Amino acid sequence: MKRSTFNINFFIKKKKLLKNGEAPIILRITVNGTSSELSIKRSTMVSLWDNKRNKLKGNSEKAKEINDCIQSIESQLFNHQKNIQESGKIVTAILLKNAFLGLGEKQWTIKELFIIHNDNIKSLIGNGYAKGTVTKFKTCLQHIVNYCNLNYHSDHVLLSDVDHKFIVGFELYLKTIGKCQHNTAIKYVKSFKKIVRIALANDYIRRDPFLNYKVKLKTVSRICLTQAEIDRLIEKDFSIKRLEVVRDLFIFQCYTGLAYKDMYSLKKENIILGIDGHKWIIKRRVKTKIESRIPILPQAQEILTKYINDPCHLIGNRLLPVPSNQKMNAYLKEIADLCGIEKSICSHIGRHTFATTVTLSNGVAIETVSKMLGHTEIQTTQIYAKVLDDKISRDIDKLRNNLAS
């Protein structure tokens, strides 16, 4: 049996320059002397093309991106050739081209795969996924739909059409029209990246459009209250009951480090007697299902005792009368104004304050704080835990005394 010949070649069409003056890069697949061609949707200046090596010259970002793309296409075509041979079919240039393009297979759109993914994780709420995660992906899908309608005049864009330009354009859309801050925008891009990974894993697309997309989250300075500000909140008398309740709840967070959802779902069975003879909160976090182990400080116990006869105990067996997160954050802004605190306070600031002011600044080891917060890595705790000036001052005072003795 005569052995078939198989050749892959890349070249540029110098006589069909694009409006930007660049020449389109063409892939030619040849099997037994019969060829089939297609554009790889990349272009370059004629002077930058290396005819002998079938790739771009130099080490520019664009050269690296296009050369990586060429290498990826070659690898995919060899895999397609192998798969076709193993299936018992005769390898032809047209068959290889269609296999590469995915012709004859279902062409998935971004929207439909995104919807399937969101429906799947929605069914897993409470079993590996939190409601907030589902909301995040649902919002990301809406941003994608808006972006596609605006820039591609359709919300049925194929996953195979997603490229580096699409991703960069989506990030720009999020930061401008979407009015997202940098870190929020990047988190939505990462959510979209998960959908692309699913497509790659299921062989719905042949190349990873995120291959040369790199961006980092910006380091954000975490706000926390000082001890003086905590004391100001505690000492303030409120004539309005709702403000008094929310103040108490926030102080409880400052002395336990519980996130809003964990405080909301706190029940009697989460309070146990620890090995030290004191009461502890032992509870799996709603967000991560990681266990938090928190000895109850006197300030936190005082609040638990204050609301021991509250009707919330009859509603879902909850220990504290926690309102919606939206209401709590709105009331906290009002409370901050009444207490003369100029910082923008929200529920999560209580968790930051516990990590920084209440524990680390008082000499509690970061490993201990990490365990109480329910973190799996110390690096996560370090995000919350900035060292305050007064802690630095106390440590240096100790150093001065040691050096003087």
Wavefront OBJ file of the C-alpha trace (Angstrom):
o trace
v 0.000 0.000 0.000
v 1.366 3.372 -1.039
v 2.130 5.654 1.909
v 0.295 8.995 1.835
v 2.231 12.272 1.970
v 1.142 14.975 4.398
v 2.529 18.510 4.487
v 1.640 21.714 6.386
v 2.803 25.062 5.084
v 2.213 28.660 6.170
v 2.706 31.627 3.861
v 1.541 35.196 3.345
v -0.460 36.637 0.467
v 1.666 39.602 -0.572
v -0.697 40.570 -3.415
v -3.775 40.773 -1.166
v -2.769 43.255 1.505
v -5.304 44.314 4.110
v -6.314 47.941 4.740
v -3.667 48.217 7.456
v -0.951 47.254 4.982
v -0.425 43.797 6.427
v -0.548 40.529 4.527
v -2.897 37.750 5.695
v -1.250 34.526 6.868
v -2.541 31.433 5.060
v -2.397 27.763 6.027
v -1.975 25.240 3.211
v -2.650 21.561 3.948
v -1.362 19.139 1.321
v -2.144 15.421 1.252
v -0.924 13.284 -1.682
v -0.411 16.375 -3.819
v -3.913 17.800 -3.216
v -4.075 21.028 -1.239
v -6.630 22.991 0.737
v -6.104 26.490 2.102
v -7.591 28.709 4.802
v -6.736 31.914 6.612
v -5.547 31.561 10.207
v -7.072 35.016 10.964
v -3.649 36.562 11.567
v -1.664 39.061 9.502
v 1.778 40.661 9.454
v 3.905 43.197 7.632
v 5.606 41.531 4.650
v 9.079 42.504 5.900
v 8.532 40.580 9.154
v 7.699 37.232 7.527
v 10.413 34.548 7.382
v 9.719 32.502 4.227
v 12.251 29.780 5.065
v 10.973 29.112 8.588
v 7.280 29.821 7.878
v 6.962 32.139 10.881
v 7.448 35.741 12.005
v 10.879 37.193 12.663
v 11.898 38.674 16.009
v 10.712 38.401 19.595
v 7.967 41.036 19.741
v 4.732 40.252 21.584
v 2.906 39.976 18.257
v 5.585 37.664 16.824
v 5.364 35.403 19.874
v 1.556 35.313 19.719
v 1.421 34.464 16.001
v 4.276 31.925 16.161
v 2.613 30.214 19.133
v -0.618 30.136 17.123
v 1.173 28.540 14.144
v 2.771 25.929 16.397
v -0.608 25.174 17.990
v -2.262 24.729 14.571
v 0.474 22.342 13.447
v 0.035 20.259 16.583
v -3.758 20.154 16.151
v -3.488 19.080 12.508
v -1.125 16.215 13.342
v -3.580 15.095 16.041
v -6.472 15.266 13.557
v -4.448 13.228 11.035
v -3.787 10.582 13.672
v -7.451 10.466 14.768
v -8.695 10.168 11.177
v -6.268 7.337 10.444
v -7.218 5.493 13.641
v -10.913 5.794 12.720
v -10.216 3.931 9.490
v -10.991 6.880 7.196
v -8.825 8.027 4.298
v -6.927 11.225 5.154
v -7.549 14.069 2.707
v -6.675 17.762 2.767
v -10.367 18.701 2.856
v -11.110 16.274 5.682
v -8.217 17.678 7.743
v -9.329 21.233 7.060
v -12.915 20.469 8.123
v -11.713 18.639 11.243
v -9.626 21.674 12.192
v -12.536 24.055 11.594
v -14.941 21.770 13.431
v -17.204 21.477 10.416
v -19.650 18.636 10.677
v -19.669 19.091 14.462
v -21.938 21.241 16.598
v -20.802 24.861 16.677
v -21.269 26.095 20.238
v -22.046 29.718 20.984
v -20.680 31.466 24.065
v -24.186 32.128 25.330
v -25.528 28.569 25.146
v -22.502 26.985 26.872
v -22.590 29.742 29.489
v -26.297 29.067 30.177
v -25.673 25.321 30.554
v -22.810 26.018 32.968
v -24.918 28.430 35.030
v -27.832 25.990 35.202
v -25.464 23.240 36.368
v -23.929 25.243 39.212
v -27.362 26.580 40.194
v -28.460 22.996 40.824
v -25.416 22.583 43.090
v -26.118 25.494 45.449
v -25.346 24.218 48.926
v -23.418 21.291 47.473
v -20.144 22.851 46.411
v -21.436 26.224 45.200
v -22.745 29.278 47.024
v -25.626 31.414 45.775
v -23.205 34.325 45.365
v -21.094 32.325 42.909
v -24.142 31.628 40.746
v -25.041 35.332 40.809
v -21.485 36.233 39.755
v -21.624 33.955 36.686
v -25.140 35.148 35.833
v -23.930 38.764 35.880
v -20.881 37.824 33.808
v -23.140 36.238 31.171
v -25.206 39.424 30.984
v -22.017 41.452 30.446
v -20.942 39.039 27.681
v -24.337 39.299 25.960
v -24.245 43.106 26.121
v -20.675 43.182 24.802
v -21.475 40.827 21.899
v -24.575 42.793 20.914
v -22.637 46.053 21.002
v -19.510 44.931 19.142
v -20.667 41.925 17.089
v -24.340 42.903 16.613
v -25.457 39.502 17.875
v -25.495 37.554 21.116
v -24.903 34.281 19.221
v -21.132 34.624 18.811
v -19.426 31.237 18.333
v -16.845 30.079 20.848
v -14.578 29.308 17.904
v -14.634 33.034 17.042
v -13.285 34.063 20.441
v -9.720 35.292 20.066
v -7.260 37.584 21.867
v -8.963 40.649 20.386
v -12.347 39.516 21.756
v -10.950 39.084 25.270
v -9.115 42.414 25.341
v -12.254 44.096 23.985
v -14.381 42.460 26.701
v -12.039 43.734 29.413
v -12.225 47.250 27.935
v -16.036 47.049 27.771
v -16.232 46.035 31.450
v -14.050 48.963 32.537
v -15.849 51.552 30.392
v -19.460 50.806 29.510
v -19.741 48.166 32.243
v -18.357 50.688 34.779
v -16.373 47.998 36.632
v -13.242 48.710 38.632
v -10.063 46.932 37.470
v -10.250 43.985 39.876
v -13.977 43.471 39.300
v -13.442 43.493 35.530
v -10.618 40.944 35.776
v -12.759 38.653 37.940
v -15.480 38.672 35.252
v -12.862 37.903 32.573
v -11.691 34.970 34.717
v -15.295 33.749 34.980
v -15.507 33.831 31.176
v -12.173 31.991 31.021
v -13.773 29.096 32.902
v -16.347 28.741 30.100
v -13.545 28.698 27.535
v -11.747 26.002 29.544
v -14.899 23.889 29.488
v -15.061 24.308 25.704
v -11.417 23.255 25.367
v -11.875 20.244 27.646
v -14.837 19.053 25.556
v -13.014 19.732 22.275
v -15.618 22.328 21.222
v -12.749 24.632 20.234
v -9.224 23.778 19.070
v -7.094 26.572 20.520
v -6.972 28.558 23.750
v -7.710 32.243 23.067
v -6.363 33.087 26.537
v -2.905 31.743 25.622
v -1.269 35.198 25.443
v -3.687 37.107 27.658
v -2.066 38.043 30.950
v -3.278 40.512 33.538
v -2.958 40.843 37.301
v -5.295 41.969 40.035
v -4.239 45.224 41.666
v -3.333 45.129 45.337
v -6.139 46.790 47.286
v -5.602 48.447 50.648
v -8.067 46.878 53.073
v -9.949 49.279 55.341
v -10.282 48.435 59.024
v -11.277 50.299 62.169
v -8.855 51.310 64.890
v -9.491 50.330 68.500
v -10.500 53.907 69.228
v -13.131 53.778 66.475
v -14.430 50.423 67.744
v -14.756 51.905 71.239
v -16.582 54.923 69.813
v -19.149 52.616 68.209
v -19.603 50.605 71.412
v -20.052 53.687 73.599
v -22.551 55.415 71.293
v -26.170 55.418 72.489
v -28.722 55.046 69.695
v -32.349 56.086 70.122
v -33.277 54.180 66.938
v -33.534 50.423 67.547
v -32.490 49.323 64.030
v -29.223 51.281 64.329
v -28.495 49.813 67.749
v -29.037 46.275 66.437
v -26.823 46.764 63.372
v -24.107 48.395 65.521
v -24.163 45.340 67.810
v -23.963 42.964 64.855
v -21.012 44.836 63.393
v -19.179 44.789 66.735
v -19.875 41.041 66.888
v -18.117 40.693 63.520
v -15.193 42.785 64.765
v -14.680 40.347 67.653
v -15.356 37.067 65.794
v -14.238 37.696 62.200
v -17.434 36.119 60.860
v -18.485 37.135 57.350
v -22.068 38.367 56.894
v -23.499 35.034 55.680
v -21.793 33.115 58.481
v -23.173 35.502 61.094
v -26.633 35.331 59.501
v -26.670 31.512 59.641
v -25.118 31.212 63.119
v -27.104 28.693 65.191
v -27.065 27.308 68.707
v -25.334 24.115 67.608
v -22.381 26.191 66.364
v -21.550 27.164 69.964
v -19.575 24.521 71.843
v -17.416 24.296 74.961
v -13.779 24.336 73.877
v -10.790 22.471 75.296
v -9.968 25.569 77.355
v -13.342 25.540 79.121
v -14.547 28.605 77.198
v -17.237 28.826 74.514
v -16.149 28.579 70.889
v -17.836 29.121 67.540
v -17.171 26.123 65.298
v -18.813 26.562 61.915
v -18.155 25.802 58.271
v -18.065 28.966 56.184
v -20.979 29.346 53.773
v -18.647 30.549 51.030
v -15.925 27.896 51.102
v -17.219 25.126 53.434
v -13.913 25.450 55.328
v -14.293 25.154 59.096
v -13.708 28.234 61.290
v -12.796 27.695 64.953
v -13.229 30.888 66.962
v -12.961 31.264 70.752
v -15.727 33.680 71.818
v -14.290 36.890 73.293
v -16.232 38.683 76.089
v -17.391 41.464 73.731
v -18.936 38.892 71.361
v -20.496 36.871 74.192
v -22.112 40.030 75.557
v -23.937 40.531 72.256
v -25.039 36.881 72.075
v -26.441 37.212 75.606
v -28.177 40.499 74.770
v -30.243 38.851 72.008
v -30.850 35.500 73.684
v -34.605 36.170 73.922
v -34.958 37.758 70.476
v -37.658 36.281 68.155
v -34.894 35.374 65.682
v -34.351 32.208 67.755
v -37.747 31.020 66.579
v -37.025 31.921 62.951
v -34.625 29.374 61.522
v -33.063 28.789 64.946
v -30.770 31.796 64.356
v -28.853 33.365 67.266
v -28.807 36.956 66.007
v -31.425 39.234 64.360
v -29.433 39.851 61.177
v -31.209 41.955 58.487
v -30.449 41.737 54.768
v -26.876 42.561 53.786
v -28.133 45.528 51.775
v -29.967 47.012 54.767
v -27.081 46.317 57.117
v -24.580 48.123 54.886
v -26.944 51.069 54.432
v -27.448 51.375 58.205
v -23.699 51.084 58.822
v -23.077 54.169 56.686
v -25.640 56.013 58.804
v -24.003 54.744 61.992
v -20.538 55.838 60.819
v -21.842 59.376 60.183
v -23.435 59.565 63.651
v -20.203 58.350 65.284
v -17.980 60.732 63.306
v -16.152 57.914 61.518
v -15.137 59.047 58.034
v -14.254 55.585 56.717
v -16.666 53.827 54.366
v -17.965 51.007 56.561
v -19.663 47.865 55.312
v -20.292 44.478 56.906
v -17.059 42.941 55.611
v -14.967 45.647 57.313
v -15.779 43.900 60.592
v -13.901 40.819 59.344
v -10.916 42.981 58.316
v -10.958 44.692 61.715
v -10.921 41.353 63.538
v -7.907 40.199 61.507
v -5.965 43.429 61.927
v -6.923 45.477 64.980
v -8.330 42.851 67.339
v -5.966 39.932 66.720
v -2.718 40.610 64.831
v -2.160 44.022 66.408
v -2.493 42.371 69.819
v 0.144 39.761 69.098
v -2.004 36.829 67.945
v 0.006 34.674 65.519
v -1.048 34.896 61.887
v -1.402 31.080 61.761
v -3.986 31.300 64.561
v -5.832 34.154 62.850
v -5.874 32.173 59.599
v -7.491 29.194 61.338
v -10.136 31.395 62.980
v -10.978 33.071 59.666
v -11.342 29.688 57.959
v -8.535 30.252 55.446
v -6.615 27.370 53.869
v -3.506 29.456 53.128
v -1.612 32.069 55.148
v -1.353 34.217 51.993
v -5.122 34.718 52.063
v -4.951 35.956 55.656
v -2.167 38.379 54.745
v -4.532 40.156 52.359
v -6.757 41.101 55.305
v -4.010 41.678 57.812
v -2.100 44.898 57.364
v 0.034 45.857 60.348
v -1.011 49.102 62.006
v 1.400 51.873 62.998
v 0.738 51.429 66.718
v 1.736 47.737 66.483
v 4.968 48.701 64.710
v 5.597 51.336 67.384
v 5.093 48.828 70.231
v 7.376 46.287 68.590
v 10.117 48.888 68.055
v 9.772 50.033 71.673
v 10.451 46.440 72.752
v 13.466 46.354 70.417
v 14.803 49.625 71.852
v 14.505 48.239 75.382
v 16.265 45.005 74.397
v 19.097 46.905 72.717
v 19.472 49.243 75.707
v 19.706 46.425 78.272
l 1 2 3 4 5 6 7 8 9 10 11 12 13 14 15 16 17 18 19 20 21 22 23 24 25 26 27 28 29 30 31 32 33 34 35 36 37 38 39 40 41 42 43 44 45 46 47 48 49 50 51 52 53 54 55 56 57 58 59 60 61 62 63 64 65 66 67 68 69 70 71 72 73 74 75 76 77 78 79 80 81 82 83 84 85 86 87 88 89 90 91 92 93 94 95 96 97 98 99 100 101 102 103 104 105 106 107 108 109 110 111 112 113 114 115 116 117 118 119 120 121 122 123 124 125 126 127 128 129 130 131 132 133 134 135 136 137 138 139 140 141 142 143 144 145 146 147 148 149 150 151 152 153 154 155 156 157 158 159 160 161 162 163 164 165 166 167 168 169 170 171 172 173 174 175 176 177 178 179 180 181 182 183 184 185 186 187 188 189 190 191 192 193 194 195 196 197 198 199 200 201 202 203 204 205 206 207 208 209 210 211 212 213 214 215 216 217 218 219 220 221 222 223 224 225 226 227 228 229 230 231 232 233 234 235 236 237 238 239 240 241 242 243 244 245 246 247 248 249 250 251 252 253 254 255 256 257 258 259 260 261 262 263 264 265 266 267 268 269 270 271 272 273 274 275 276 277 278 279 280 281 282 283 284 285 286 287 288 289 290 291 292 293 294 295 296 297 298 299 300 301 302 303 304 305 306 307 308 309 310 311 312 313 314 315 316 317 318 319 320 321 322 323 324 325 326 327 328 329 330 331 332 333 334 335 336 337 338 339 340 341 342 343 344 345 346 347 348 349 350 351 352 353 354 355 356 357 358 359 360 361 362 363 364 365 366 367 368 369 370 371 372 373 374 375 376 377 378 379 380 381 382 383 384 385 386 387 388 389 390 391 392 393 394 395 396 397 398 399 400 401 402 403 404 405
